[in-house]
Amino acid sequence: MTEKNRNPIEVIAMHGWAGDARCWEPWKRATKASSWQWETGERGYGEFAPRSPQWSNGTAAGTQRVVLGHSLGPHLLLPETLRDADAIVLLASFATFVPPGPEGRRARAALSGMAASLGEEGRARTMLTNFMMKVAEPQSLDRLPPGPLDGALDETNLARLRADLDLLSRCNGLPDEFPSGARVLIVEAEEDRIVEPAARALLRKALPEAEVIALPGVGHALLAGDVIGRVVTWVEANRAK
């Protein structure tokens, strides 16, 4: 089947906490030849204005609507956007961020300290730099794509970070509009320093029918392991069906 005759793919992608839409640029380049139609969300933590992506009106019959969400990303989408997805890729994500038990206490304490640092730019920048180092580990910080830390952090940016950090702490299950009939791929980073192992296990339990890719030696930012190639293969597998 030629590219022209294959069912179209419409992608809505949402970055996680303290990120921005530039993280999807390598994904767009990798899928340019496949003519994926992209819309990316933006929370406005840095220099870019907030943007909530929605599915295009009047899309062709057979279009696959695919959500790509990194970390907190799926929880940041409009309910109707998530509800109408045909396939969802959860990249180093979670249903419940603060798991019960000792791992939950560690996560709760970390969130409390992070929130206390978001009162002014200097402390916030130091905290966010340390956070991003953990996001990148075990790879190096300089491998991360550009993000909000590359620009100024004014009170508006800090307020958005505080609000979504609070949302992160309250994530206690899949979003209400998570579609029960969607195909789901869970991509786990086995060296994730942000999402606790117990939280990853809770996500698998919440989505027992999901396919799972576990990436050894890879951290929260998914900077290794040919993540893009493996996800593209998974999405394309059902493109012509």
Steps between C-alpha positions, in 0.01 A plus 500: 500500500644837400546788747226690315246223555583419861273613781613836639646538848421803711719545806443713806808509722529646849822561691537449874561725799769769447535413131375656181395397149854513360554149639294367208722640223702176458171310477371731229818460298485122533143484369522766229520242221194322641292818484378491858288802586627654825347723765701566816379633831674770697459583870678834491770433758750704300500731200211334312133577559272222629328296230250216538494288183178355362424254223442650157140539387384291207796263490486229234339166571750252632721760669682363802501747786812439705591663831865513602538605862823529696485473880223737621403574139187278473359664814543845340288438191146622457256222602342487153840472335594197707152348471504493119843338458526168316848425634697635795874478561598558863866600513652467849154585628274395787143483621581569867818702554525465878466127573398367841768387743864607545548596134202730531651672802818569304306640207282715725801646678671576167190679370474706818860615469456582132190707570682699767770587247259652248457829684765695311712454190839434658390214722269369230779490243730307735224251583400457136861445394532221758167359389607496136820320593286223649275507194801438275679240713672267427567707188651848531309825544636646177309240300163647599320710238456874561239583761366769735827517693665654195303822550371725776266370769263776604216479749254388232727207407559411865126509573435253218774273630354515852148424377607198298727374778190496719315311227788252486467435873126437461519255208334196651398285205446529129322816379121460503479530121763235428341298216438138590510385138828662398813303420763585759877476501687553828867594462686454828845634582657251738746760634228762550593734788167685489224237480532249783501126416180460703330769289608322182355176636171675580477622140546148365233377742259774389552405133539121495433478123770753410816403318814581699850590387753505786827676424803397709762766562261780402380788717189714519585712196526188281825616343611152393354168391368608155174610660381694196560213260323248721199723556472585131506128415221435751281781367558408136417132561129575497507792260346319203240305698 
